[in-house]
Amino acid sequence: MQPFFGGEERTESEIKLVGVPLISVERTDWMWKAFLPEGSDRNHSVVNVFGPNAVDISGVKFPATLLFVGGFDPLQDWQKRYHEGLKKSGKEVHMVEYPNVFHGFYCLPESPEFSLLIGEVKSFVQKQSSLT
Ligand SMILES: *[C@@H]1O[C@H](CO)[C@@H](O)[C@H](O)[C@H]1NC(C)=O
């Protein structure tokens, strides 16, 4: 729902959003280093999925996707690129933006966006199930 992607480049949101909950460039760099095979960088196709090493998924059967982008999530630029990349690959993708939330905000059920998200997920799932 809030995809975790990255790349070698520092995006505007990664540079601008310092000191927000959960996500920092230092932490994501560490995670990518721990996750990726020795010798690869963050432009690896599983991290920078629509970057220079991207795999063409236009012929792949890919489920409809629902994305939530938070205004305080440093990963938001990567999430928006993911949205664009899926669209360009001919995939069905819906993006919902909440300006006042951070990465993982749905762990706090008392936030107003939590209820909005539940409503969005519910109608998305209902719509998808009515199509099959
Ligand atoms: C990584 O990918 C970005 C595009 O997302 C590109 O501009 C940059 O040159 C690449 N860097 C390396 C080190 O491959």
The ligand as an SDF file (V2000), in Angstrom:
LIG
                    3D

 14 14  0  0  0  0  0  0  0  0999 V2000
   20.7240    5.4960  -10.9850 C   0  0  0  0  0  0  0  0  0  0  0  0
   19.4790    5.7240  -11.5900 O   0  0  0  0  0  0  0  0  0  0  0  0
   19.1710    7.0990  -11.8050 C   0  0  0  0  0  0  0  0  0  0  0  0
   17.7540    7.1910  -12.3100 C   0  0  0  0  0  0  0  0  0  0  0  0
   16.8490    6.8020  -11.2740 O   0  0  0  0  0  0  0  0  0  0  0  0
   20.1980    7.6790  -12.7750 C   0  0  0  0  0  0  0  0  0  0  0  0
   19.9480    9.0510  -12.9640 O   0  0  0  0  0  0  0  0  0  0  0  0
   21.5990    7.4970  -12.1930 C   0  0  0  0  0  0  0  0  0  0  0  0
   22.5620    7.9160  -13.1230 O   0  0  0  0  0  0  0  0  0  0  0  0
   21.8770    6.0440  -11.8300 C   0  0  0  0  0  0  0  0  0  0  0  0
   23.1250    5.9790  -11.0750 N   0  0  0  0  0  0  0  0  0  0  0  0
   23.9790    4.9620  -11.1530 C   0  0  0  0  0  0  0  0  0  0  0  0
   25.1740    5.0460  -10.2630 C   0  0  0  0  0  0  0  0  0  0  0  0
   23.7790    3.9950  -11.8790 O   0  0  0  0  0  0  0  0  0  0  0  0
  1  2  1  0
  1 10  1  0
  2  3  1  0
  3  4  1  0
  3  6  1  0
  4  5  1  0
  6  7  1  0
  6  8  1  0
  8  9  1  0
  8 10  1  0
 10 11  1  0
 11 12  1  0
 12 13  1  0
 12 14  2  0
M  END
$$$$
